[in-house]
């Protein structure tokens, strides 16, 4: 018996010194598939296991509990991982906790339930978010106007707005596509849906949808939007009770002097913008920088801001990446005019050539929103009819990583934030 006790103590010591954790590194040198790594993290959370997100440690790595099931899933999905002893994991966490290190370990507790606001029949490759969610194997549900107006958003933790036009001007595609079969059909479908929901105009129906989404965020929801869903959402809110649509969009004229009736106090992110009145111009307002920027594709990059991980964990989470310099990409709304962004909105990514904002974040009520300019991070000038992006060719895309940072954001253990 006396011999057995020391052996048991030795066994316990040895077992604690060996594998107790799985590290999914997210640095540029080690990780083979950054995008699917987020899927592994989500999958682990869905199994009701907690994960530590190691902010600013090797590109924002993930520390997972050690299990054969997780290791097998990493191997199946082609995600690089490392086995850490308990001692090694504790050493890393101790390094991260040091006041001299701009790092933090954030606990992810629960897999967020995800909704994508998108018209019925849209294919996953029509939108960067649905593409990367599908590629990363993160489950999501699609909803549209009927579900939103019936308060279906309360079922979800995170909402993405597909490239939508909330102003009722059908994407401002009138000049180039008004005779195209797809444009005519989509306009008919939108008008039929509005009528079925009790509205005489698409613009009025979209306004009420935007108001429901606003209430969702104010009540504590997380909203992420890209491209035209960013500025058109704010414009719709600010034009509540004002007709800004020309006859070809809603059958009657716009309000006289409607620019003077815009209420910027109602918006999430933008202020002092001028609306683009002409239906022949593929633009909503002066918010977007697409027509003003003179940047060659070869030098079109935006820089991610550096935040204090310990004091500002939210923007730090949203900016986790294996590079601080990300390739630019175009869209109907490519980027945002810095002069027209509200002072309480945080710019997290900017093009330093002309100062335009690419990636912004803010708080609204109890909730959060992130706006990301551009259409597809790996398709510089995505146009109508272009083939879909094959993410198997871009498994380490920094631009797509920013989307997935937002997906995991609601899973973080809530801390009292600085005011």
C-alpha positions as CSV (number, residue, x, y, z in Angstrom):
1,X,0.0,0.0,0.0
2,X,2.9,2.3,0.9
3,X,4.3,1.7,-2.6
4,X,1.0,2.3,-4.4
5,X,0.4,5.8,-2.9
6,X,3.6,7.4,-4.3
7,X,2.8,5.8,-7.7
8,X,-0.7,7.3,-7.6
9,X,0.7,10.8,-6.8
10,X,3.2,10.4,-9.6
11,X,0.5,9.3,-12.0
12,X,-1.6,12.4,-11.1
13,X,1.3,14.7,-11.5
14,X,2.3,13.2,-14.9
15,X,-1.3,13.3,-16.2
16,X,-1.7,16.9,-15.3
17,X,1.6,17.8,-17.0
18,X,0.5,16.3,-20.3
19,X,-2.3,17.2,-22.8
20,X,-5.2,19.1,-21.2
21,X,-5.9,21.6,-23.9
22,X,-6.1,22.0,-27.6
23,X,-4.7,25.3,-29.1
24,X,-6.0,26.4,-32.4
25,X,-3.3,28.9,-33.5
26,X,-4.4,31.7,-35.7
27,X,-1.1,33.2,-36.8
28,X,-0.1,33.4,-40.5
29,X,2.7,30.9,-40.2
30,X,0.9,28.0,-38.5
31,X,-2.8,27.9,-39.4
32,X,-3.7,26.2,-42.6
33,X,-7.4,27.2,-42.6
34,X,-8.3,30.3,-40.5
35,X,-11.9,30.3,-41.7
36,X,-12.8,26.7,-40.7
37,X,-11.0,27.3,-37.4
38,X,-14.0,29.6,-36.5
39,X,-16.3,26.7,-37.4
40,X,-14.5,24.4,-35.0
41,X,-14.8,27.0,-32.2
42,X,-18.5,27.4,-32.9
43,X,-19.0,23.6,-33.1
44,X,-17.3,23.2,-29.7
45,X,-19.5,25.9,-28.2
46,X,-22.6,24.1,-29.6
47,X,-21.4,21.1,-27.7
48,X,-21.8,23.2,-24.5
49,X,-18.1,23.5,-23.9
50,X,-16.4,26.8,-23.2
51,X,-13.6,28.2,-25.2
52,X,-11.0,30.9,-24.4
53,X,-10.3,33.4,-27.2
54,X,-6.7,34.5,-26.7
55,X,-6.8,38.1,-28.0
56,X,-3.6,39.2,-29.7
57,X,-1.9,35.9,-28.9
58,X,-0.7,34.4,-32.2
59,X,-3.3,36.1,-34.3
60,X,-6.2,35.6,-31.9
61,X,-5.9,31.9,-31.2
62,X,-8.5,29.6,-29.5
63,X,-7.9,27.5,-26.4
64,X,-10.3,24.5,-26.3
65,X,-10.7,21.6,-23.9
66,X,-8.8,18.5,-24.9
67,X,-10.9,15.7,-26.4
68,X,-10.5,13.1,-29.1
69,X,-13.8,14.3,-30.7
70,X,-12.4,17.9,-31.2
71,X,-9.1,16.7,-32.5
72,X,-10.8,14.4,-35.0
73,X,-13.1,17.3,-36.1
74,X,-10.0,19.5,-36.7
75,X,-8.4,16.8,-38.8
76,X,-11.6,16.3,-40.8
77,X,-11.9,20.0,-41.5
78,X,-8.2,20.6,-42.2
79,X,-7.7,22.9,-39.2
80,X,-4.2,23.1,-37.6
81,X,-4.0,22.5,-33.9
82,X,-1.5,21.9,-31.1
83,X,-1.8,19.8,-28.0
84,X,-0.8,21.7,-24.8
85,X,0.0,20.3,-21.4
86,X,-1.8,21.8,-18.5
87,X,1.5,23.5,-17.5
88,X,2.0,25.0,-20.9
89,X,-1.5,26.3,-21.1
90,X,-1.2,27.9,-17.7
91,X,2.1,29.5,-18.8
92,X,0.4,31.0,-21.9
93,X,-2.5,32.4,-19.8
94,X,-0.1,33.8,-17.3
95,X,1.8,35.6,-20.1
96,X,-1.5,36.9,-21.5
97,X,-2.6,38.3,-18.1
98,X,0.6,40.3,-17.6
99,X,-0.1,44.0,-17.5
100,X,2.8,44.6,-19.9
101,X,1.2,42.5,-22.6
102,X,-1.6,43.8,-24.9
103,X,-3.4,40.5,-24.7
104,X,-6.5,39.1,-23.0
105,X,-8.3,35.8,-22.6
106,X,-12.0,36.1,-23.2
107,X,-14.3,33.2,-22.3
108,X,-16.7,32.2,-25.1
109,X,-19.7,30.5,-23.4
110,X,-22.6,29.8,-25.9
111,X,-23.0,29.3,-29.6
112,X,-25.0,32.3,-30.8
113,X,-28.1,31.6,-32.8
114,X,-27.6,33.3,-36.2
115,X,-30.1,34.8,-38.6
116,X,-29.4,36.2,-42.1
117,X,-31.9,38.7,-43.4
118,X,-32.1,37.8,-47.1
119,X,-34.8,37.4,-49.8
120,X,-36.2,33.9,-50.4
121,X,-34.4,32.2,-53.3
122,X,-31.1,34.0,-52.9
123,X,-28.1,31.7,-53.3
124,X,-25.4,31.5,-50.6
125,X,-22.8,33.0,-53.0
126,X,-24.9,36.1,-53.5
127,X,-23.5,37.3,-50.1
128,X,-20.1,37.1,-48.5
129,X,-21.5,36.3,-45.0
130,X,-23.6,33.4,-46.2
131,X,-20.7,32.1,-48.2
132,X,-18.3,32.1,-45.3
133,X,-20.8,30.7,-42.8
134,X,-21.4,27.8,-45.2
135,X,-17.7,27.3,-45.7
136,X,-16.9,27.4,-42.0
137,X,-19.8,25.1,-41.3
138,X,-21.5,27.5,-39.0
139,X,-25.3,27.0,-39.0
140,X,-27.7,29.9,-39.7
141,X,-31.3,30.5,-40.6
142,X,-32.7,32.9,-43.2
143,X,-35.5,35.4,-42.4
144,X,-37.0,38.2,-44.3
145,X,-39.6,40.9,-44.0
146,X,-42.6,38.8,-42.9
147,X,-40.6,37.2,-40.0
148,X,-39.1,40.6,-39.0
149,X,-42.4,42.4,-39.0
150,X,-43.9,39.5,-36.9
151,X,-41.1,40.0,-34.3
152,X,-39.2,36.9,-35.2
153,X,-35.9,38.6,-34.5
154,X,-36.2,37.9,-30.7
155,X,-35.3,34.3,-31.5
156,X,-31.8,35.2,-32.6
157,X,-28.5,36.4,-31.0
158,X,-26.9,37.7,-34.2
159,X,-28.4,39.2,-37.3
160,X,-26.7,39.8,-40.7
161,X,-28.3,42.1,-43.2
162,X,-27.9,40.8,-46.8
163,X,-27.0,43.5,-49.4
164,X,-30.4,45.1,-49.1
165,X,-31.8,48.5,-50.1
166,X,-33.9,49.7,-47.2
167,X,-34.9,52.9,-49.0
168,X,-37.3,51.2,-51.5
169,X,-35.3,52.3,-54.6
170,X,-34.6,48.7,-55.6
171,X,-30.8,49.0,-55.2
172,X,-30.6,52.1,-57.5
173,X,-30.1,49.7,-60.4
174,X,-32.5,51.6,-62.5
175,X,-30.1,53.1,-65.0
176,X,-28.3,50.0,-66.1
177,X,-30.8,47.2,-65.4
178,X,-34.3,48.5,-65.6
179,X,-35.0,46.4,-68.7
180,X,-33.2,43.3,-67.3
181,X,-35.5,40.3,-66.6
182,X,-34.1,39.8,-63.1
183,X,-34.6,43.5,-62.2
184,X,-38.2,43.5,-63.4
185,X,-38.9,40.2,-61.5
186,X,-37.3,41.3,-58.3
187,X,-39.3,44.6,-58.4
188,X,-42.5,42.7,-58.9
189,X,-41.7,40.4,-56.1
190,X,-40.9,43.2,-53.7
191,X,-44.1,45.1,-54.6
192,X,-46.2,41.9,-54.2
193,X,-44.7,41.2,-50.8
194,X,-45.3,44.8,-49.6
195,X,-48.9,44.6,-50.7
196,X,-49.4,41.2,-49.0
197,X,-48.1,42.8,-45.8
198,X,-50.6,45.6,-46.0
199,X,-48.4,48.4,-47.5
200,X,-49.0,50.5,-50.6
201,X,-45.2,51.1,-51.2
202,X,-42.1,49.1,-50.8
203,X,-40.3,52.1,-49.2
204,X,-42.9,52.2,-46.4
205,X,-42.6,48.4,-45.8
206,X,-38.8,48.6,-45.8
207,X,-39.0,51.5,-43.4
208,X,-41.0,49.5,-40.9
209,X,-38.6,46.5,-41.3
210,X,-35.7,48.9,-40.5
211,X,-37.5,50.1,-37.4
212,X,-38.0,46.6,-36.2
213,X,-34.3,45.9,-36.7
214,X,-33.4,49.1,-34.9
215,X,-35.6,47.9,-31.9
216,X,-33.9,44.5,-32.0
217,X,-30.5,46.1,-31.6
218,X,-31.6,48.6,-29.0
219,X,-33.0,45.7,-27.0
220,X,-29.6,43.9,-26.9
221,X,-29.2,42.3,-30.4
222,X,-26.0,42.1,-32.4
223,X,-26.3,43.4,-36.0
224,X,-23.7,43.1,-38.8
225,X,-24.2,44.6,-42.2
226,X,-22.1,44.9,-45.4
227,X,-22.2,47.0,-48.6
228,X,-25.5,48.8,-49.3
229,X,-27.3,47.4,-46.2
230,X,-25.1,49.8,-44.2
231,X,-25.9,53.2,-45.5
232,X,-29.4,52.4,-46.9
233,X,-30.4,51.2,-43.4
234,X,-29.4,54.5,-41.8
235,X,-31.0,56.5,-44.6
236,X,-34.3,54.6,-44.2
237,X,-34.3,55.4,-40.5
238,X,-33.5,59.1,-41.0
239,X,-36.2,59.4,-43.7
240,X,-39.0,58.1,-41.6
241,X,-42.2,59.9,-42.7
242,X,-40.4,61.4,-45.8
243,X,-40.9,60.3,-49.4
244,X,-37.4,60.2,-51.0
245,X,-38.4,57.9,-53.9
246,X,-38.8,59.1,-57.4
247,X,-41.8,58.0,-59.6
248,X,-40.1,55.0,-61.3
249,X,-39.7,53.5,-57.8
250,X,-43.0,54.1,-56.1
251,X,-45.4,55.6,-58.6
252,X,-45.4,59.2,-57.3
253,X,-43.1,62.1,-56.8
254,X,-40.7,62.6,-53.9
255,X,-41.4,65.2,-51.2
256,X,-40.2,68.7,-52.1
257,X,-37.0,69.7,-50.4
258,X,-36.8,66.2,-48.8
259,X,-33.1,66.7,-47.9
260,X,-34.0,69.3,-45.3
261,X,-36.4,66.8,-43.6
262,X,-33.8,64.1,-43.0
263,X,-33.4,63.4,-39.3
264,X,-29.8,62.3,-38.5
265,X,-30.7,61.8,-34.8
266,X,-32.4,58.6,-35.8
267,X,-29.4,56.9,-37.5
268,X,-27.0,54.4,-36.0
269,X,-23.7,55.5,-37.6
270,X,-24.0,58.4,-40.1
271,X,-24.7,62.1,-40.0
272,X,-24.8,65.2,-42.3
273,X,-25.0,63.2,-45.5
274,X,-26.6,64.4,-48.7
275,X,-28.9,62.0,-50.5
276,X,-28.4,61.2,-54.2
277,X,-31.6,62.3,-55.8
278,X,-31.1,61.1,-59.4
279,X,-32.4,57.6,-60.2
280,X,-29.8,57.5,-62.9
281,X,-26.9,57.5,-60.4
282,X,-25.9,54.2,-58.8
283,X,-25.5,55.7,-55.3
284,X,-27.6,56.4,-52.3
285,X,-25.8,59.3,-50.7
286,X,-22.5,61.1,-49.9
287,X,-21.7,58.5,-47.2
288,X,-20.2,56.1,-49.7
289,X,-16.6,56.8,-51.1
290,X,-16.8,54.6,-54.2
291,X,-16.9,57.4,-56.8
292,X,-14.6,59.7,-54.8
293,X,-11.7,57.4,-54.2
294,X,-8.8,57.3,-56.7
295,X,-6.9,54.2,-55.5
296,X,-5.4,51.6,-57.8
297,X,-6.3,48.0,-57.0
298,X,-2.6,47.1,-56.5
299,X,-2.4,49.6,-53.6
300,X,-5.9,49.3,-52.2
301,X,-5.5,48.1,-48.6
302,X,-7.0,49.1,-45.3
303,X,-5.4,49.0,-41.9
304,X,-6.9,47.5,-38.8
305,X,-6.7,49.7,-35.7
306,X,-4.8,48.5,-32.6
307,X,-6.8,48.5,-29.4
308,X,-6.1,47.7,-25.7
309,X,-7.2,44.1,-25.3
310,X,-7.6,44.5,-21.5
311,X,-9.5,47.8,-21.6
312,X,-11.2,47.6,-25.0
313,X,-11.9,43.9,-25.5
314,X,-14.8,44.4,-27.9
315,X,-13.0,46.2,-30.7
316,X,-10.0,44.0,-30.1
317,X,-12.1,40.9,-30.6
318,X,-13.6,42.3,-33.8
319,X,-10.2,43.1,-35.2
320,X,-8.4,39.8,-34.5
321,X,-6.4,38.8,-37.5
322,X,-3.0,37.4,-38.6
323,X,-2.3,40.7,-40.4
324,X,-3.1,44.4,-39.7
325,X,-3.1,45.2,-43.4
326,X,-6.1,43.8,-45.4
327,X,-6.8,43.9,-49.1
328,X,-9.5,46.4,-50.1
329,X,-12.5,45.4,-52.1
330,X,-15.3,47.3,-53.8
331,X,-19.1,47.3,-53.5
332,X,-22.1,49.5,-54.1
333,X,-21.1,51.0,-50.7
334,X,-17.3,50.5,-50.7
335,X,-16.3,52.6,-47.7
336,X,-17.5,55.4,-45.5
337,X,-16.8,59.1,-45.5
338,X,-15.1,59.9,-42.2
339,X,-16.6,63.3,-42.0
340,X,-20.1,61.8,-42.0
341,X,-19.6,59.2,-39.2
342,X,-20.9,60.1,-35.8
343,X,-18.3,60.8,-33.1
344,X,-19.5,57.9,-30.9
345,X,-18.9,55.4,-33.6
346,X,-15.6,53.6,-33.6
347,X,-13.5,53.3,-36.8
348,X,-11.8,49.9,-36.6
349,X,-10.4,49.8,-40.2
350,X,-9.4,52.6,-42.5
351,X,-7.6,53.3,-45.8
352,X,-4.7,55.6,-44.8
353,X,-4.3,56.8,-48.3
354,X,-7.4,58.9,-48.2
355,X,-8.7,58.4,-44.7
356,X,-11.9,56.6,-45.6
357,X,-13.4,54.2,-43.1
358,X,-13.9,50.6,-44.1
359,X,-14.9,48.9,-40.9
360,X,-16.9,50.6,-38.1
361,X,-18.6,49.6,-34.9
362,X,-21.0,51.2,-32.4
363,X,-23.4,50.7,-29.5
364,X,-27.1,51.3,-29.8
365,X,-29.1,51.0,-26.6
366,X,-28.2,47.6,-25.1
367,X,-27.0,46.2,-28.4
368,X,-24.2,46.5,-30.9
369,X,-23.7,47.0,-34.7
370,X,-20.8,46.6,-37.1
371,X,-20.8,48.0,-40.6
372,X,-18.3,46.7,-43.2
373,X,-17.9,48.3,-46.6
374,X,-17.7,46.4,-49.8
375,X,-19.3,43.2,-51.3
376,X,-16.8,40.4,-51.2
377,X,-13.3,40.4,-49.5
378,X,-11.9,38.1,-52.2
379,X,-13.6,39.5,-55.3
380,X,-12.3,43.1,-55.9
381,X,-15.1,44.3,-58.2
382,X,-17.9,41.8,-57.8
383,X,-20.5,42.6,-60.5
384,X,-24.0,41.3,-61.3
385,X,-23.6,37.8,-62.9
386,X,-20.0,37.2,-61.7
387,X,-19.2,33.7,-60.7
388,X,-19.1,32.9,-57.0
389,X,-16.0,33.1,-54.9
390,X,-14.4,29.7,-54.1
391,X,-13.4,30.0,-50.5
392,X,-11.3,26.8,-50.8
393,X,-8.9,29.1,-52.6
394,X,-8.9,31.6,-49.8
395,X,-8.9,29.6,-46.5
396,X,-6.7,32.2,-44.8
397,X,-8.6,35.3,-46.0
398,X,-8.0,38.2,-43.5
399,X,-11.1,40.1,-45.0
400,X,-13.3,37.1,-44.3
401,X,-11.9,36.7,-40.8
402,X,-13.4,40.0,-39.9
403,X,-16.9,38.7,-40.7
404,X,-16.3,35.6,-38.5
405,X,-15.0,37.7,-35.6
406,X,-18.4,39.3,-35.5
407,X,-20.2,35.9,-35.6
408,X,-18.4,34.8,-32.4
409,X,-18.7,38.2,-30.6
410,X,-22.1,37.4,-29.0
411,X,-20.6,34.2,-27.5
412,X,-18.3,36.2,-25.2
413,X,-18.9,36.4,-21.5
414,X,-20.4,39.7,-20.8
415,X,-18.2,42.1,-18.9
416,X,-19.0,45.6,-17.7
417,X,-17.7,47.9,-20.5
418,X,-16.1,51.3,-20.0
419,X,-18.5,54.2,-20.5
